Amino acid sequence: MTLKHLFTASAAASLIALTACSGGTGSETKTEAPKAEVVQAPATLAEVLAHPRRAENTARDQFRNPKETLEFFGVAPGKKVGEVWPGWYTPVIAPYLAENGGTYVAILRQGTGERTLERNAAFTDKYVGAEGFGTIEIGKFGSEDTPILETGDLDVLLSFRNVHSWMRGGYGDKAFADFYAALKPGGTLGIVQHRLPESATQDPDGGAGYVQESFIKDMAKRAGFEFIASSEVNANPRDTADHPFGVWTLPPASYVPKDAKEIPEGFDAELFKNIGESDRATLKFQKPL
């Protein structure tokens, strides 16, 4: 055998070996490794707040401070959170909990009056079953002597700017007792309320919409709650809480009577708009273990 023949045979053998190592001939089907499953990370509060579904609400974020407020109250993944008379916060809390293994409970108004029924129907039509909101559970709260939920298993219960309404309705103490029953031991009650200075005289009916922190703390204490902490995240030092039409003189209501005879001399609605929304107490209570 010549040198040329030896070289040709060696090259052929090498080609056969290379083909075997690469899985055979080009006509054979190659098996690809399975692709790793892409797991979407849970949504953060910041991401939920930036979602387009909140476009109509974001103008008030500067006054309501939703991220800081919810973090202060301990709203977190996996928790069961109830909101009393919900609405503005629903597109924040419900999607956040739905993305993070929690449960949102909308605690609607009790009653059979036309306005109450319309409000409740508007809420359920808008949010219950809506994409991205998860399964929304429903409770009821008001002056009637029935429990908010059948089981007291809430981790967190929140109320935003409602205390004066319960006082006006004559069931302020009952409200806090109902909240106590709805929470599990160790659960958190979070209250945000238009704040009346301690130096002012508290209207026991809350007619102007403002309530002193000490008054709220006393109601909570009578129900069995322990006061944990307060935050100034929703404070507005420009608000003097002594306006001609109560808290509703300020935005977002910016109330002005239609009858000019009811408007005080020198009243300037723009001045009150420049104050911004009300000064608010942000209070955290706990049901003892």
C-alpha positions in Angstrom: 0.0 0.0 0.0 1.4 3.4 -1.0 1.7 6.4 1.3 -1.2 8.0 -0.6 -3.4 5.0 0.1 -2.4 5.0 3.8 -3.3 8.7 4.2 -6.8 8.2 2.5 -7.6 5.3 4.7 -6.7 7.2 7.9 -8.8 10.2 6.9 -11.8 8.0 6.2 -11.5 6.3 9.6 -11.3 9.7 11.4 -14.4 10.9 9.6 -16.3 7.8 10.6 -15.3 8.3 14.3 -16.3 12.0 14.2 -19.7 11.1 12.8 -20.3 8.6 15.5 -19.4 11.1 18.2 -21.8 13.7 16.8 -24.8 11.4 17.0 -24.8 9.7 13.6 -25.7 10.8 10.1 -27.3 14.1 9.2 -30.7 12.3 8.5 -31.1 11.4 12.2 -33.4 13.5 14.5 -31.5 15.3 17.3 -33.0 15.6 20.8 -32.9 19.1 22.3 -32.5 19.6 26.0 -35.8 20.7 27.7 -36.0 24.5 28.2 -36.1 25.7 31.8 -39.6 26.9 32.9 -39.8 30.7 33.2 -41.3 31.6 36.6 -42.6 35.1 36.9 -41.6 36.9 40.0 -44.4 38.1 42.3 -45.5 41.7 41.8 -44.1 44.3 44.2 -46.3 47.1 45.6 -44.4 49.6 43.4 -45.2 47.5 40.3 -48.9 47.3 41.3 -49.1 51.0 41.9 -47.6 51.7 38.5 -50.1 49.5 36.7 -52.3 51.3 34.0 -55.5 50.2 35.7 -54.7 52.8 38.4 -54.4 55.7 35.9 -57.4 57.5 37.3 -56.2 57.3 40.9 -52.5 58.2 40.8 -53.1 61.9 41.2 -54.0 61.3 44.8 -51.0 59.2 45.6 -49.2 62.3 46.8 -51.8 62.7 49.6 -52.7 59.1 50.3 -49.2 57.6 50.1 -50.4 54.1 49.5 -47.0 52.3 49.4 -45.7 53.7 52.7 -49.1 53.4 54.3 -49.6 49.7 53.4 -46.1 48.8 54.4 -46.6 50.5 57.8 -49.7 48.4 58.4 -47.9 45.2 57.5 -49.8 44.3 54.3 -47.5 41.6 52.9 -47.5 38.4 50.8 -49.7 35.5 52.0 -51.8 37.6 54.3 -55.6 37.9 54.5 -56.5 41.6 54.4 -59.9 43.1 54.9 -60.8 46.7 53.9 -63.8 48.5 55.4 -66.0 50.2 52.8 -63.5 49.7 50.0 -62.9 51.6 46.8 -59.8 53.7 46.1 -57.4 51.2 47.6 -59.0 48.1 46.0 -56.9 48.3 42.8 -53.8 48.3 44.9 -54.5 45.8 47.7 -56.5 43.2 45.7 -54.0 42.7 42.8 -51.0 42.8 45.1 -52.4 40.0 47.3 -53.6 38.0 44.2 -50.0 38.1 42.9 -48.5 37.2 46.2 -50.6 34.3 47.6 -52.8 36.4 49.9 -56.6 37.1 50.1 -58.5 40.4 49.8 -61.7 40.8 51.7 -64.0 43.7 50.7 -66.1 44.7 53.7 -69.1 46.4 52.1 -71.8 48.5 53.8 -74.7 46.8 55.5 -78.3 47.9 54.8 -81.0 47.7 52.2 -81.3 51.4 51.4 -81.2 52.4 47.7 -77.9 54.3 48.0 -76.2 51.4 49.9 -77.4 48.8 47.4 -76.2 50.9 44.5 -72.8 51.4 46.0 -72.3 47.7 46.7 -73.5 46.7 43.3 -71.2 49.2 41.6 -68.3 47.8 43.6 -69.0 44.1 42.8 -69.7 44.9 39.1 -66.3 46.7 38.8 -64.0 44.5 40.8 -65.4 41.0 41.6 -64.2 38.7 38.8 -62.1 41.4 37.2 -58.8 40.2 35.6 -55.9 40.5 37.9 -57.9 41.0 41.1 -58.0 37.4 42.2 -60.8 36.0 44.2 -62.4 38.8 46.3 -64.2 37.6 49.4 -67.1 39.7 50.7 -68.0 40.8 54.2 -70.5 43.3 55.5 -70.2 46.0 58.2 -72.5 48.7 59.6 -74.8 49.5 62.4 -76.6 46.1 62.4 -75.6 43.6 65.0 -74.2 41.0 62.7 -70.5 39.8 62.4 -68.3 41.1 59.6 -67.2 37.6 58.8 -68.3 34.1 60.0 -64.7 33.5 61.2 -62.3 35.9 62.8 -59.3 35.0 60.6 -58.1 38.3 59.2 -54.4 39.1 59.5 -54.9 42.8 58.8 -58.0 45.0 58.8 -57.9 48.5 57.3 -60.1 51.5 57.3 -59.5 54.8 55.5 -61.2 58.0 56.6 -64.3 56.4 58.1 -64.2 56.9 61.8 -66.3 60.1 61.7 -69.0 58.2 59.8 -69.4 55.6 62.6 -69.5 58.3 65.2 -72.1 60.2 63.3 -74.1 57.0 63.0 -73.9 56.3 66.7 -71.9 53.1 66.5 -68.3 54.1 66.9 -67.7 51.7 69.8 -69.5 48.9 68.1 -67.3 49.3 65.0 -64.1 48.7 67.0 -65.7 45.7 68.7 -66.7 44.2 65.4 -63.1 44.8 64.1 -61.7 43.0 67.1 -63.9 40.0 66.4 -62.9 39.9 62.7 -59.2 39.7 63.4 -57.2 36.7 64.5 -55.1 37.0 67.7 -52.1 39.1 66.9 -53.9 40.7 63.9 -53.4 44.3 63.0 -56.0 47.1 62.8 -54.9 50.0 60.6 -56.8 53.3 60.8 -56.3 56.4 58.7 -58.5 59.3 59.7 -58.8 63.1 59.2 -57.0 64.4 62.3 -58.4 67.0 64.7 -55.7 68.8 66.9 -55.7 67.7 70.5 -56.1 71.4 71.5 -59.5 71.6 69.7 -62.9 70.4 71.1 -63.9 67.0 69.8 -67.5 66.8 68.4 -68.6 63.4 69.7 -70.6 63.0 66.5 -67.7 63.8 64.2 -69.7 66.3 62.3 -66.8 68.1 60.7 -65.1 64.8 59.7 -62.1 65.3 62.0 -61.3 63.1 65.0 -58.6 63.4 67.6 -56.0 60.6 67.8 -56.7 60.3 71.5 -60.4 59.8 70.8 -59.7 57.0 68.3 -57.2 55.3 70.7 -59.8 55.3 73.5 -62.4 53.6 71.3 -59.9 51.0 70.2 -58.8 50.4 73.8 -62.3 49.9 75.0 -62.7 47.2 72.3 -59.6 45.4 73.6 -56.9 46.6 71.2 -53.4 47.5 72.1 -51.9 50.7 70.4 -48.7 49.8 68.6 -47.5 52.8 66.6 -48.4 55.9 64.7 -46.9 57.3 61.5 -46.8 60.8 60.0 -46.8 59.6 56.5 -50.2 61.1 55.8 -49.7 64.3 57.7 -50.4 67.7 56.2 -49.3 70.6 58.4 -51.1 73.1 56.2 -54.5 71.7 57.3 -55.8 73.7 60.3 -59.0 71.4 60.5 -61.3 74.4 61.1 -62.8 75.0 57.7 -66.3 76.4 57.0 -67.6 73.1 55.5 -65.6 70.7 57.6 -63.1 68.4 55.9 -65.2 68.5 52.7 -64.0 72.1 52.1 -60.7 70.6 51.1 -59.9 68.4 48.0 -61.0 66.0 46.7 -64.5 67.2 47.6 -63.7 71.0 47.5 -67.3 71.6 48.5 -69.0 75.0 47.8 -72.7 75.4 48.5 -74.9 76.1 45.5 -76.8 78.7 47.6 -74.6 81.8 47.7 -76.2 82.8 51.1 -74.5 79.8 52.7 -71.0 80.9 51.6 -69.1 82.9 54.3 -68.0 86.4 53.4 -64.5 86.4 51.9 -64.6 82.7 51.2 -62.0 81.7 48.5 -62.3 78.1 47.3 -58.9 78.3 45.6 -57.1 78.9 48.9 -58.5 75.6 50.3 -57.5 73.8 47.2 -54.0 75.0 47.7 -54.0 73.4 51.2 -54.3 70.0 49.6 -56.0 67.0 51.2 -56.6 66.7 54.9 -54.1 66.1 57.7 -54.5 62.5 58.7 -53.6 60.3 61.6 -52.2 56.9 60.7 -52.6 54.5 63.6 -51.7 50.8 64.1 -53.4 48.6 66.7 -53.1 45.0 67.5 -55.4 42.3 68.8 -53.5 40.7 71.7 -52.3 37.1 71.2 
